Amino acid sequence: MKHIPFHGVIAYPVTPFTGKEKVDIALFKTMVERLVITGAHGIAPLGSTGVLPYLSDEEKEAVTEACIQQVGGRVPTLVGVSNLTTEKTIYHARFAERAGATAVMIIPMSYWKLTDDEIVAHYDAVAASISIPIMAYNNPATSGVDMSPALLKRLLKIPNVTMIKESTGDVQRMHTLRKELGEEVAFYNGANPLALAAFAAGANGWCTAAPNLIPALNIALYDAVRENDLEKAQQLFYEQFDLLKFIVAKGLPRAVKAGLTLLGEEGGHLRNPLKPLTDKEVIELETILSPLRERSIPAQQLISGC
């Protein structure tokens, strides 16, 4: 099997901003520490939750370094390096590798719809520029490009493209990946409401922002799946199902930040054009999150000095 450094729950930290829309690195490191000590099996900065497209090159570099330094090798790190151009993607992939990232994640981003050949060439060029593994990220809702199983199979012929993150929200796609690509391929679920179904389809892990709010529930679901305890896994999944749907529907950065505030944690500010949840949405989130509060970790339990 190709080098597969991730399993289980891979947590996505938000990128917090100050009131003046500057990246708050100190708060970001606190958020990362919280994810590590509450059991995440991997940390993935600069994804959708980390508002990657809204950051400058310098900010991406600062977030990358801060995350890797804070994690300190306790769990693997998966850094988002996607960009509109191949040149910029290579630049950020190289930076992530030099900074000590375990692997990088790439989604094909483009104003113009890319052909399959263009996508393959894009990944191939990045892969040739680094030595660490690459996770190919398929999320047509954000990229506008739906990478078919046939295209993903082509990408997996590139030596260090070893993982696939599937976020279409179609569980049949996951079964197709397993059937067409075989058990030698590692694929990961990026659609929160499909967490249980994806594990049943053979997913190696779950890439999610939910551990910012309910880490114990997320980890318990994965553990139940590994123990082949279907009844327990179903109970745990349905317990968190409404929250998983909510944070996706309302937008991961704004929903997670609002949830952190409700839990008594500092979540920072958003960067325009993103706006906070409305008062009505916050009330709805409180109704969903309130019964799950015991699954969160109080701020006072954080390791000091983070």
DRENBA-218270 format. One record per atom (N, C-alpha, C, O): y negated, x negated, z negated. Coordinates in steps of 0.05 Angstrom, whole numbers, padded with zeros to 5 digits, always signed. Layout:
! residues N
YXZ
...
***
This chain:
! residues 306
+00024-00017+00000
+00000+00000+00000
-00025-00018+00000
-00026-00039-00013
-00045-00009+00014
-00070-00023+00015
-00083-00023-00013
-00074-00009-00031
-00103-00040-00017
-00116-00043-00043
-00129-00017-00051
-00149-00009-00038
-00119-00004-00072
-00130+00022-00081
-00139+00018-00110
-00123+00020-00128
-00165+00013-00115
-00174+00007-00142
-00180+00031-00160
-00187+00027-00183
-00179+00055-00149
-00188+00078-00165
-00166+00099-00168
-00149+00103-00151
-00167+00112-00192
-00150+00135-00197
-00164+00152-00218
-00183+00143-00231
-00156+00177-00220
-00167+00194-00242
-00195+00204-00236
-00201+00211-00214
-00210+00206-00257
-00237+00218-00256
-00258+00196-00251
-00262+00179-00268
-00271+00198-00228
-00292+00179-00221
-00318+00193-00224
-00325+00212-00210
-00334+00183-00243
-00358+00197-00252
-00383+00188-00237
-00387+00164-00233
-00400+00207-00230
-00425+00202-00216
-00449+00205-00234
-00455+00227-00242
-00463+00183-00241
-00487+00186-00257
-00510+00196-00240
-00512+00190-00216
-00528+00211-00253
-00553+00218-00239
-00572+00194-00240
-00568+00176-00257
-00591+00193-00222
-00612+00173-00222
-00636+00186-00235
-00649+00203-00223
-00643+00178-00260
-00666+00191-00273
-00692+00178-00266
-00694+00154-00260
-00713+00195-00266
-00740+00185-00260
-00758+00190-00283
-00753+00208-00300
-00779+00175-00284
-00800+00180-00304
-00818+00202-00295
-00814+00212-00272
-00837+00210-00311
-00856+00231-00303
-00873+00224-00279
-00884+00241-00266
-00874+00197-00274
-00889+00187-00251
-00871+00181-00227
-00879+00167-00209
-00847+00191-00228
-00827+00188-00207
-00818+00160-00202
-00811+00153-00179
-00818+00144-00223
-00807+00117-00221
-00778+00118-00232
-00773+00132-00251
-00760+00103-00220
-00733+00102-00230
-00733+00091-00259
-00744+00070-00264
-00720+00106-00277
-00719+00098-00305
-00692+00083-00310
-00672+00095-00316
-00693+00056-00306
-00669+00040-00308
-00657+00041-00336
-00633+00042-00339
-00674+00040-00357
-00664+00040-00384
-00648+00065-00390
-00626+00064-00401
-00659+00088-00382
-00645+00113-00386
-00620+00114-00368
-00599+00125-00377
-00621+00104-00344
-00598+00104-00327
-00575+00089-00340
-00552+00098-00339
-00581+00066-00352
-00560+00050-00365
-00548+00065-00389
-00524+00063-00394
-00564+00080-00403
-00554+00097-00425
-00535+00118-00414
-00514+00123-00426
-00542+00130-00391
-00525+00150-00379
-00498+00138-00370
-00477+00151-00374
-00499+00115-00358
-00475+00101-00350
-00457+00095-00373
-00433+00099-00372
-00469+00085-00395
-00454+00078-00419
-00440+00103-00429
-00416+00102-00438
-00453+00125-00429
-00442+00150-00439
-00417+00158-00423
-00397+00167-00434
-00419+00155-00397
-00396+00161-00379
-00372+00143-00385
-00350+00152-00385
-00378+00118-00390
-00356+00099-00395
-00342+00105-00421
-00318+00106-00423
-00358+00109-00442
-00346+00112-00469
-00333+00140-00473
-00318+00144-00491
-00339+00159-00455
-00327+00185-00457
-00302+00187-00438
-00291+00209-00435
-00294+00164-00427
-00268+00163-00414
-00266+00163-00384
-00244+00165-00373
-00288+00162-00370
-00287+00161-00340
-00269+00138-00331
-00270+00116-00343
-00254+00142-00310
-00236+00121-00300
-00250+00103-00280
-00240+00083-00271
-00274+00111-00272
-00290+00096-00253
-00319+00107-00253
-00323+00130-00259
-00338+00090-00245
-00366+00098-00244
-00376+00094-00215
-00372+00073-00204
-00389+00115-00205
-00398+00114-00177
-00428+00120-00175
-00435+00144-00171
-00446+00100-00176
-00474+00105-00173
-00481+00109-00143
-00466+00101-00125
-00504+00121-00139
-00516+00124-00112
-00499+00142-00094
-00495+00135-00070
-00490+00164-00105
-00479+00185-00088
-00499+00208-00085
-00523+00204-00089
-00489+00232-00080
-00507+00255-00078
-00521+00260-00105
-00544+00267-00105
-00505+00257-00126
-00516+00262-00153
-00538+00241-00159
-00557+00247-00174
-00535+00217-00148
-00554+00196-00153
-00577+00195-00133
-00592+00176-00132
-00580+00217-00117
-00601+00221-00097
-00606+00195-00081
-00629+00187-00077
-00584+00184-00070
-00586+00160-00054
-00607+00161-00032
-00622+00141-00029
-00610+00183-00016
-00629+00182+00006
-00658+00181-00003
-00676+00176+00013
-00663+00187-00029
-00691+00189-00038
-00700+00162-00050
-00723+00161-00061
-00684+00142-00049
-00691+00116-00062
-00698+00095-00041
-00687+00095-00019
-00716+00077-00049
-00723+00054-00032
-00701+00033-00034
-00683+00035-00052
-00701+00013-00017
-00682-00008-00018
-00682-00022-00045
-00661-00028-00057
-00706-00027-00055
-00709-00041-00080
-00698-00024-00103
-00685-00035-00122
-00702+00002-00102
-00691+00019-00123
-00661+00021-00122
-00648+00021-00143
-00650+00022-00098
-00620+00022-00095
-00609-00004-00107
-00588-00003-00121
-00622-00026-00102
-00612-00052-00112
-00614-00052-00143
-00595-00061-00156
-00636-00042-00154
-00639-00042-00183
-00618-00024-00196
-00607-00031-00217
-00612-00001-00184
-00592+00017-00195
-00564+00005-00193
-00549+00007-00212
-00559-00008-00171
-00533-00021-00167
-00528-00042-00188
-00507-00042-00201
-00547-00059-00192
-00545-00081-00211
-00543-00070-00240
-00526-00079-00256
-00559-00050-00246
-00559-00039-00273
-00532-00026-00279
-00522-00029-00301
-00521-00012-00260
-00495+00001-00265
-00473-00020-00269
-00457-00018-00288
-00471-00039-00252
-00450-00059-00254
-00452-00075-00279
-00432-00081-00292
-00477-00082-00286
-00481-00097-00311
-00473-00080-00336
-00461-00090-00354
-00481-00055-00336
-00474-00038-00359
-00445-00033-00361
-00434-00033-00383
-00432-00028-00339
-00403-00023-00340
-00388-00048-00349
-00369-00046-00365
-00397-00071-00341
-00386-00096-00351
-00356-00099-00346
-00342-00112-00362
-00346-00088-00324
-00318-00092-00317
-00299-00075-00333
-00274-00078-00329
-00309-00057-00349
-00290-00040-00365
-00275-00020-00348
-00252-00013-00353
-00288-00010-00327
-00275+00007-00307
-00286-00002-00279
-00307-00015-00278
-00272+00005-00258
-00282-00002-00231
-00307+00013-00224
-00312+00035-00233
-00323+00001-00206
-00348+00014-00196
-00347+00018-00166
-00337+00001-00151
-00357+00041-00158
-00357+00049-00130
-00386+00055-00122
-00397+00075-00131
-00398+00038-00107
-00427+00040-00101
-00432+00053-00074
-00420+00044-00054
-00448+00073-00073
-00456+00086-00048
-00475+00068-00033
-00496+00059-00044
-00469+00062-00008
-00486+00044+00008
-00494+00056+00035
-00504+00042+00052
-00491+00082+00038
-00496+00095+00064
-00525+00093+00072
-00543+00094+00055
-00529+00091+00098
-00556+00090+00109
-00555+00100+00138
-00533+00102+00150
-00578+00106+00149
-00579+00116+00176
-00570+00096+00197
-00557+00103+00217
-00576+00070+00192
-00569+00050+00211
-00546+00033+00201
-00542+00030+00177
-00531+00022+00219
-00509+00004+00212
-00520-00021+00198
-00508-00031+00179
-00542-00032+00209
-00554-00056+00197
-00561-00052+00167
-00555-00069+00151
-00573-00029+00161
-00581-00024+00133
-00556-00019+00116
-00555-00027+00092
-00536-00006+00127
-00511-00001+00112
-00498-00028+00105
-00488-00032+00083
-00497-00046+00124
-00486-00072+00120
-00502-00087+00098
-00490-00100+00081
-00528-00085+00099
-00545-00098+00080
-00538-00089+00051
-00535-00106+00034
-00536-00063+00047
-00531-00053+00021
-00502-00058+00012
-00497-00062-00012
-00484-00057+00031
-00456-00063+00025
-00453-00092+00016
-00439-00098-00004
-00466-00110+00029
-00465-00138+00021
-00478-00142-00007
-00468-00157-00023
-00500-00128-00011
-00513-00130-00037
-00495-00121-00059
-00492-00134-00080
-00482-00098-00054
-00463-00087-00075
-00441-00106-00080
-00433-00110-00104
-00430-00119-00059
-00408-00138-00064
-00418-00162-00080
-00404-00171-00098
-00441-00172-00073
-00452-00195-00088
-00457-00188-00117
-00454-00205-00135
-00465-00163-00122
-00471-00154-00149
-00446-00150-00166
-00448-00149-00190
-00423-00148-00153
-00398-00146-00167
-00385-00119-00165
-00367-00112-00181
-00393-00102-00146
-00380-00076-00142
-00351-00079-00136
-00343-00097-00122
-00335-00060-00146
-00306-00060-00139
-00301-00052-00111
-00284-00063-00097
-00317-00032-00102
-00314-00021-00075
-00340-00007-00068
-00358-00003-00085
-00343+00001-00042
-00367+00016-00033
-00358+00041-00020
-00335+00043-00010
-00375+00061-00020
-00370+00087-00007
-00390+00091+00015
-00414+00086+00011
-00380+00100+00038
-00398+00104+00061
-00393+00131+00074
-00370+00138+00079
-00415+00145+00078
-00415+00170+00092
-00431+00166+00118
-00452+00153+00117
-00421+00176+00141
-00437+00172+00165
-00462+00189+00165
-00461+00213+00167
-00485+00175+00163
-00511+00189+00162
-00525+00185+00189
-00527+00162+00198
-00535+00206+00201
-00550+00203+00226
-00566+00227+00232
-00558+00250+00226
-00589+00222+00244
-00606+00245+00254
-00592+00257+00279
-00591+00282+00281
-00581+00240+00296
-00566+00249+00319
-00537+00251+00312
-00526+00235+00297
-00523+00271+00322
-00495+00274+00317
-00479+00251+00329
-00481+00246+00353
-00464+00238+00312
-00449+00214+00322
-00423+00222+00334
-00410+00241+00326
-00414+00207+00354
-00388+00210+00366
-00367+00196+00349
-00374+00180+00331
-00342+00202+00353
-00321+00189+00338
-00322+00159+00343
-00318+00143+00324
-00326+00151+00367
-00327+00122+00373
-00350+00108+00359
-00347+00086+00349
-00373+00121+00357
-00396+00110+00343
-00390+00107+00313
-00397+00087+00300
-00376+00127+00302
-00369+00126+00273
-00350+00104+00268
-00353+00089+00248
-00330+00101+00284
-00310+00079+00281
-00324+00052+00283
-00319+00034+00267
-00341+00049+00302
-00356+00024+00305
-00373+00018+00281
-00376-00005+00273
-00385+00039+00270
-00402+00036+00246
-00386+00025+00222
-00394+00006+00210
-00364+00038+00217
-00347+00029+00194
-00335+00002+00200
-00334-00015+00181
-00327-00003+00224
-00315-00029+00231
-00335-00052+00226
-00328-00073+00216
-00360-00047+00234
-00381-00068+00231
-00386-00074+00201
-00389-00097+00193
-00387-00052+00185
-00392-00056+00156
-00368-00071+00144
-00371-00089+00128
-00344-00062+00151
-00319-00073+00140
-00317-00103+00146
-00307-00119+00130
-00326-00110+00170
-00324-00139+00178
-00344-00156+00162
-00342-00180+00163
-00364-00143+00149
-00385-00158+00135
-00379-00162+00106
-00394-00177+00092
-00359-00148+00095
-00353-00150+00067
-00322-00153+00063
-00307-00149+00082
-00314-00161+00039
-00286-00164+00034
-00275-00144+00014
-00250-00142+00010
-00292-00127+00002
-00283-00108-00018
-00275-00082-00003
-00284-00077+00019
-00259-00064-00016
-00250-00040-00003
-00273-00020+00002
-00294-00021-00011
-00268-00003+00022
-00287+00018+00030
-00274+00045+00027
-00251+00049+00034
-00289+00064+00015
-00281+00092+00014
-00297+00107+00036
-00322+00108+00035
-00283+00119+00055
-00296+00135+00076
-00300+00163+00064
-00282+00176+00055
-00325+00172+00065
-00333+00197+00052
-00339+00218+00073
-00356+00215+00090
-00324+00240+00072
-00328+00262+00091
-00340+00286+00076
-00327+00299+00060
-00365+00291+00083
-00379+00314+00071
-00399+00326+00092
-00422+00319+00092
-00389+00343+00109
-00406+00353+00131
-00430+00369+00121
-00449+00372+00135
-00428+00380+00096
-00451+00395+00086
-00475+00378+00082
-00498+00388+00084
-00472+00352+00076
-00495+00334+00072
-00499+00316+00096
-00522+00309+00101
-00478+00309+00110
-00482+00289+00132
-00484+00303+00159
-00495+00291+00178
-00474+00328+00161
-00474+00341+00187
-00452+00332+00205
-00450+00341+00228
-00434+00315+00195
-00412+00304+00211
-00386+00310+00196
-00383+00303+00173
-00368+00324+00210
-00342+00330+00198
-00321+00311+00210
-00314+00313+00234
-00312+00292+00194
-00292+00273+00204
-00264+00285+00203
-00254+00290+00181
-00252+00289+00226
-00226+00301+00228
-00205+00283+00217
-00209+00258+00215
-00181+00294+00210
-00159+00276+00202
-00152+00255+00223
-00145+00233+00216
-00155+00262+00248
-00150+00243+00270
-00170+00220+00269
-00162+00197+00273
-00195+00226+00264
-00215+00205+00262
-00211+00188+00237
-00212+00164+00238
-00204+00201+00214
-00199+00186+00190
-00175+00168+00193
-00175+00146+00182
-00156+00176+00209
-00132+00159+00214
-00141+00134+00229
-00130+00113+00225
-00160+00137+00248
-00170+00114+00262
-00185+00095+00243
-00182+00071+00245
-00201+00107+00225
-00216+00090+00206
-00197+00074+00188
-00203+00051+00181
-00175+00086+00181
-00156+00073+00163
-00141+00049+00175
-00128+00034+00162
-00145+00046+00201
-00134+00023+00215
-00151-00002+00210
-00143-00025+00214
-00176+00003+00201
-00194-00019+00193
-00183-00030+00167
-00181-00015+00148
-00177-00056+00165
-00163-00067+00142
-00174-00059+00114
-00158-00052+00097
-00200-00060+00109
-00209-00054+00082
-00220-00026+00079
-00233-00021+00058
-00216-00008+00098
-00220+00020+00093
-00194+00031+00082
-00175+00036+00097
-00194+00034+00056
-00168+00040+00042
-00168+00068+00028
-00147+00076+00018
-00191+00082+00028
-00193+00107+00013
-00209+00127+00028
-00227+00120+00044
-00203+00153+00023
-00218+00175+00035
-00227+00194+00013
-00212+00201-00004
-00252+00201+00015
-00262+00222-00003
-00267+00247+00014
-00283+00246+00033
-00254+00269+00008
-00255+00293+00023
-00271+00314+00008
-00263+00323-00014
-00293+00323+00020
-00311+00342+00006
-00317+00367+00023
-00338+00379+00020
-00300+00374+00042
-00305+00397+00058
-00302+00423+00042
-00312+00444+00050
-00287+00422+00020
-00281+00447+00006
-00258+00462+00017
-00253+00485+00010
-00243+00449+00035
-00220+00462+00048
-00195+00449+00038
-00189+00426+00046
-00180+00462+00021
-00156+00450+00009
-00135+00445+00031
-00118+00427+00028
-00135+00461+00052
-00116+00456+00073
-00120+00429+00086
-00102+00416+00096
-00146+00420+00087
-00152+00394+00098
-00138+00372+00081
-00129+00352+00092
-00137+00376+00055
-00124+00356+00038
-00094+00355+00043
-00082+00334+00043
-00082+00379+00047
-00053+00379+00053
-00048+00365+00080
-00028+00351+00084
-00067+00370+00099
-00064+00357+00125
-00066+00327+00122
-00051+00312+00135
-00085+00318+00106
-00088+00289+00102
-00062+00277+00091
-00053+00256+00101
-00050+00290+00072
-00025+00280+00060
-00002+00280+00081
+00013+00261+00083
-00001+00301+00096
+00021+00304+00115
+00017+00285+00139
+00036+00272+00147
-00007+00283+00149
-00012+00267+00173
-00014+00237+00167
-00006+00221+00183
-00026+00231+00144
-00031+00203+00138
-00011+00190+00119
-00009+00166+00117
+00005+00207+00105
+00026+00197+00089
+00017+00189+00061
-00006+00188+00055
+00037+00183+00045
+00032+00176+00016
+00020+00149+00012
+00011+00142-00010
+00019+00133+00033
+00007+00106+00031
-00023+00107+00031
-00036+00088+00024
-00034+00131+00037
-00063+00134+00039
-00073+00146+00013
-00062+00166+00003
-00095+00135+00002
-00107+00146-00022
-00130+00164-00014
-00148+00155-00001
-00128+00189-00023
-00151+00207-00018
-00160+00219-00044
-00145+00222-00063
-00186+00226-00044
-00200+00235-00069
-00214+00261-00063
-00225+00265-00042
-00214+00278-00083
-00228+00303-00081
-00257+00301-00088
-00264+00290-00109
-00275+00311-00071
-00303+00312-00077
-00314+00340-00080
-00338+00344-00083
-00296+00360-00079
-00305+00388-00081
-00297+00398-00108
-00273+00404-00113
-00316+00400-00127
-00310+00407-00154
-00292+00432-00158
-00273+00430-00173
-00298+00454-00145
-00281+00478-00150
-00253+00475-00140
-00236+00493-00146
-00246+00454-00126
-00219+00450-00116
-00204+00429-00132
-00183+00418-00122
-00214+00422-00155
-00202+00400-00170
-00172+00403-00174
-00157+00384-00169
-00164+00426-00184
-00135+00430-00190
-00119+00430-00164
-00098+00418-00162
-00129+00445-00144
-00114+00447-00118
-00112+00419-00105
-00092+00413-00093
-00133+00403-00107
-00132+00377-00095
-00111+00359-00108
-00097+00344-00095
-00110+00360-00135
-00089+00344-00148
-00062+00353-00140
-00043+00337-00136
-00059+00380-00137
-00033+00390-00128
-00026+00381-00100
-00002+00378-00093
-00047+00376-00084
-00042+00366-00057
-00037+00336-00055
-00032+00325-00034
-00039+00323-00078
-00033+00294-00079
-00057+00276-00081
-00055+00252-00077
-00081+00287-00088
-00105+00270-00091
-00101+00249-00112
-00090+00254-00134
-00110+00225-00106
-00109+00203-00126
-00129+00205-00148
-00126+00195-00170
-00151+00220-00142
-00172+00222-00161
-00192+00243-00154
-00190+00256-00133
-00211+00247-00172
-00231+00268-00170
-00259+00255-00174
-00265+00245-00196
-00275+00255-00153
-00302+00244-00154
-00321+00267-00162
-00324+00286-00147
-00334+00264-00185
-00349+00287-00196
-00372+00279-00214
-00371+00259-00227
-00392+00296-00215
-00414+00293-00233
-00409+00307-00260
-00425+00304-00279
-00388+00324-00261
-00383+00340-00285
-00380+00324-00310
-00387+00335-00332
-00370+00299-00310
-00367+00284-00336
-00394+00279-00350
-00394+00272-00373
-00416+00282-00336
-00442+00281-00350
-00444+00302-00371
-00459+00299-00390
-00430+00324-00367
-00432+00348-00385
-00407+00354-00400
-00408+00361-00424
-00384+00353-00387
-00359+00361-00400
-00337+00340-00396
-00316+00346-00384
-00341+00315-00404
-00322+00294-00399
-00294+00299-00409
-00274+00293-00395
-00292+00309-00433
-00265+00313-00445
-00249+00333-00429
-00225+00329-00425
-00261+00354-00420
-00247+00374-00404
-00237+00362-00377
-00215+00367-00369
-00255+00346-00365
-00247+00334-00339
-00224+00315-00342
-00205+00315-00327
-00225+00298-00363
-00204+00278-00367
-00178+00293-00375
-00156+00285-00367
-00180+00314-00391
-00157+00329-00400
-00142+00342-00377
-00118+00343-00376
-00158+00351-00357
-00145+00363-00333
-00129+00342-00318
-00106+00348-00311
-00140+00319-00314
-00126+00298-00300
-00100+00290-00316
-00079+00286-00304
-00103+00288-00342
-00080+00280-00358
-00058+00301-00357
-00034+00294-00355
-00065+00327-00357
-00045+00348-00354
-00031+00347-00328
-00007+00352-00326
-00046+00341-00306
-00034+00338-00280
-00014+00315-00280
+00009+00318-00270
-00021+00293-00292
-00003+00269-00293
+00022+00275-00309
+00043+00264-00303
+00019+00293-00329
+00042+00300-00346
+00058+00322-00333
+00078+00331-00345
+00050+00331-00310
+00064+00353-00296
+00065+00379-00313
+00084+00394-00311
+00044+00383-00328
+00042+00407-00345
+00024+00426-00330
+00000+00427-00335
+00035+00442-00312
+00019+00460-00295
+00005+00481-00312
-00018+00487-00306
+00019+00492-00331
+00006+00514-00347
-00019+00503-00361
-00040+00516-00362
-00016+00480-00373
-00039+00468-00387
-00061+00461-00367
-00085+00465-00373
-00054+00450-00344
-00074+00442-00324
-00089+00467-00314
-00113+00466-00311
-00075+00489-00310
-00088+00513-00301
-00108+00523-00322
-00130+00531-00316
-00099+00523-00347
-00117+00532-00369
-00142+00515-00371
-00164+00526-00374
-00139+00489-00369
-00162+00471-00371
-00180+00474-00347
-00205+00473-00349
-00168+00478-00323
-00184+00481-00299
-00201+00507-00300
-00225+00506-00295
-00189+00529-00308
-00204+00554-00308
-00225+00555-00330
-00245+00569-00328
-00220+00539-00351
-00240+00537-00372
-00266+00525-00362
-00288+00532-00371
-00264+00506-00343
-00288+00493-00332
-00297+00502-00305
-00317+00493-00294
-00282+00521-00294
-00286+00530-00266
-00315+00540-00261
-00327+00533-00241
-00325+00557-00279
-00352+00568-00275
-00373+00547-00274
-00392+00548-00258
-00371+00527-00291
-00390+00505-00292
-00388+00488-00266
-00408+00480-00255
-00364+00483-00257
-00360+00468-00233
-00373+00482-00209
-00386+00469-00193
-00370+00508-00207
-00382+00523-00186
-00412+00522-00188
-00426+00520-00168
-00423+00525-00212
-00452+00526-00217
-00465+00501-00208
-00485+00502-00194
-00455+00478-00217
-00469+00453-00212
-00470+00447-00182
-00488+00434-00172
-00449+00455-00167
-00449+00451-00138
-00469+00471-00125
-00484+00463-00108
-00468+00496-00133
-00485+00516-00121
-00515+00511-00125
-00531+00516-00107
-00522+00500-00148
-00550+00496-00155
-00561+00469-00148
-00584+00463-00151
-00543+00451-00139
-00551+00424-00133
-00545+00405-00156
-00555+00409-00178
-00529+00385-00150
-00519+00368-00172
-00541+00354-00188
-00539+00355-00213
-00561+00341-00177
-00581+00328-00194
-00595+00346-00213
-00597+00341-00237
-00605+00369-00202
-00621+00387-00219
-00603+00401-00240
-00612+00406-00262
-00578+00408-00232
-00561+00422-00251
-00551+00404-00273
-00550+00412-00296
-00545+00379-00266
-00536+00360-00287
-00558+00353-00306
-00554+00352-00330
-00582+00349-00295
-00605+00343-00313
-00611+00366-00332
-00616+00361-00355
-00610+00390-00322
-00615+00414-00339
-00593+00416-00360
-00598+00422-00383
-00568+00410-00352
-00546+00412-00371
-00548+00391-00393
-00542+00396-00416
-00557+00367-00386
-00561+00346-00406
-00582+00354-00426
-00578+00350-00450
-00603+00366-00417
-00624+00376-00435
-00613+00397-00454
-00619+00396-00478
-00597+00415-00444
-00585+00436-00461
-00566+00423-00482
-00563+00435-00503
-00554+00401-00475
-00536+00388-00494
-00550+00369-00513
-00538+00355-00529
-00577+00368-00511
-00592+00350-00528
-00594+00322-00519
-00601+00304-00535
-00588+00317-00494
-00589+00290-00482
-00614+00288-00465
-00624+00308-00454
-00623+00264-00461
-00646+00259-00443
-00635+00256-00414
-00618+00240-00409
-00646+00273-00396
-00637+00272-00369
-00657+00261-00349
-00651+00258-00325
-00681+00255-00359
-00702+00245-00341
-00714+00267-00323
-00708+00291-00327
-00730+00258-00304
-00743+00276-00286
-00731+00274-00258
-00715+00257-00253
-00739+00292-00241
-00730+00292-00213
-00752+00280-00196
-00775+00277-00204
-00745+00272-00172
-00765+00262-00152
-00769+00284-00131
-00750+00295-00121
-00794+00289-00125
-00801+00308-00104
-00788+00301-00078
-00787+00277-00070
-00778+00321-00063
-00784+00349-00066
-00765+00365-00084
-00768+00389-00086
-00747+00352-00098
-00729+00366-00116
-00745+00378-00140
-00763+00365-00150
-00738+00402-00147
-00751+00415-00170
-00730+00423-00191
-00707+00427-00184
-00738+00426-00216
-00720+00434-00237
-00709+00462-00232
-00720+00477-00216
-00687+00468-00246
-00677+00496-00245
-00698+00515-00255
-00715+00508-00272
-00697+00539-00245
-00715+00560-00255
-00707+00568-00283
-00684+00562-00292
-00724+00582-00297
-00717+00591-00324
-00692+00609-00324
-00675+00607-00342
-00690+00626-00304
-00667+00643-00301
-00642+00627-00297
-00621+00633-00309
-00643+00606-00281
-00620+00590-00276
-00612+00574-00301
-00588+00570-00306
-00632+00565-00316
-00626+00551-00341
-00611+00569-00361
-00593+00561-00374
-00620+00594-00362
-00607+00614-00380
-00578+00618-00371
-00559+00619-00387
-00574+00620-00345
-00547+00623-00334
-00530+00598-00341
-00506+00601-00348
-00541+00575-00338
-00526+00550-00344
-00520+00549-00374
-00498+00541-00382
-00538+00557-00391
-00534+00557-00420
-00511+00576-00427
-00494+00570-00444
-00509+00599-00414
-00488+00618-00419
-00460+00606-00411
-00441+00610-00425
-00460+00591-00390
-00435+00578-00381
-00428+00554-00398
-00405+00550-00405
-00448+00538-00405
-00443+00513-00419
-00439+00516-00449
-00425+00500-00462
-00450+00537-00461
-00449+00540-00490
-00421+00540-00501
-00416+00526-00521
-00402+00554-00489
-00374+00553-00500
-00361+00526-00497
-00340+00521-00510
-00372+00509-00481
-00360+00483-00475
-00374+00460-00490
-00367+00437-00486
-00393+00466-00507
-00408+00446-00521
-00391+00425-00536
-00397+00402-00536
-00370+00435-00548
-00353+00417-00563
-00339+00396-00546
-00328+00376-00556
-00340+00401-00519
-00328+00381-00501
-00348+00359-00494
-00340+00339-00481
-00372+00361-00503
-00392+00340-00497
-00392+00320-00520
-00382+00325-00542
-00405+00297-00515
-00407+00276-00535
-00435+00274-00545
-00453+00269-00529
-00441+00279-00571
-00468+00277-00581
-00481+00250-00576
-00467+00229-00576
-00507+00250-00573
-00521+00226-00567
-00517+00205-00589
-00516+00181-00583
-00515+00213-00614
-00513+00194-00636
-00487+00179-00635
-00484+00158-00649
-00467+00188-00619
-00442+00174-00617
-00442+00152-00596
-00423+00137-00593
-00465+00149-00581
-00467+00128-00561
-00466+00101-00575
-00476+00098-00597
-00455+00082-00561
-00456+00055-00571
-00484+00045-00572
-00499+00048-00552
-00492+00033-00594
-00520+00023-00596
-00524+00000-00578
-00506-00016-00571
-00549-00003-00570
-00557-00025-00553
-00551-00022-00524
-00553-00041-00508
-00545+00003-00515
-00539+00007-00487
-00563+00012-00471
-00562+00016-00447
***
